[in-house]
Amino acid sequence: MKELEKNSKDALHGLIAKIPILEVKSLKSTEHSEAWEPDFVVEIITSGKSYTLVCEAKASGQPRFVNSAILQLRDYINTREIDATPILIAPYLSPAARQACREKDVGYLDLEGNAWISFAGVFIDHQVAEKPPSEHRELKSLFKPKSAQIIRRMLREPAHEWRVIELSQASGVSLGQVSNVRTALLNREWAEATNNGFLLRDPQTVLDAWIEAYEPPPGVRKTFYTPLHGSALESAARNAISQHNDATVLFSSFSAAQWLAPYARVSTHHFYADEKGVDVLIKALKLAPASKGENVVITLPKDEGILLDTVEAAPGVICTSPVQTYLDLSVSGERGKEAAEHLRQEQLTWPR
């Protein structure tokens, strides 16, 4: 924490030094006491007058910690009835965290360069477009396969209050992993704790973040040509899926979207399958390998959780879930993005 406080002081001092009309009179750490105290206080002189900045440095800029710090800073100033400007500092503050500060008139600065400070006619507003690599890594880790299984299950029932052991059993993921995801969701305030467990507080934002971090799942991609078309192909695929319980075959991407929320037909048919499922489709659809000109694409995903997250859109029509279908469409070109947004409007709309 001492290093963070030093870096925070240096960053704030450096920012102020860039403004000719401002002069730092003093920058002092506060003494520890039983009552809450800010980390340090800065006295600034401008136009011959002195102004006070009350500063709190947080190791995490996640909304949960940011909102707590905002309350502490505002309460500190109000209870002491002092004329001061509250400033929150963190290694990185997300757009949501920055917005929370603005709404409460709390200035902020992060060590990536984002800043918003206003007092006595002085206004500093600087935004950095890029997220730091650590933020990208943290976001991607939240949607890695095992974590994704948990979040997929929660998105099916956003209002359900989950206990850790119940969610572990429902998602097929360890208790430890569920606990880690729970903490990450609570810290971002995408979930909230209740007397009966925890539930998604903002599923729309969770899905937005997943789209931002999503990449096509790793696996083996096989391309084929089938002489079947239209209803004949769909009928053959449905029969193959329903008649082979020992194989896994799912309509995916555009093919799943045609059953979940029809938007635009494409000439290529998409499936997820396991090894046995590939053999089943080869026979049922009379598939021949094709290096180009393919009209059937079968992906054997490395992440088995995708094969478990299914819906039966019609008798014998097993599809990837609306969430997984939406994710896959979103990385399938401009036409895919349009189909994804249509699917979201039809099946993935929750109140904020």
Secondary structure, 3 states (H helix, E strand, C coil): CHHHHHHHHHHHHHHHHCCCCCEEEEEEECCCCCCCCCCEEEEEEECCEEEEEEEEECCCCCHHHHHHHHHHHHHHHHHHCCCCEEEEEECCCCHHHHHHHHHCCCEEEECCCCEEEEECCEEEEECCCCCCHHHHHHHHHHCCHHHHHHHHHHHHCCCCCECHHHHHHHHCCCHHHHHHHHHHHHHCCCEEEECCEEEECCHHHHHHHHHHHCCCCCEEEEEEECCCCHHHHHHHHHHHHHHCCCCCEEECHHHHHHHHCCCCCCCCEEEEECHHHHHHHHHHCCCEECCCCCCEEEEEECCCHHHHCEEEEECCEEEECHHHHHHHHHCCHHHHHHHHHHHHHHHCCCCC
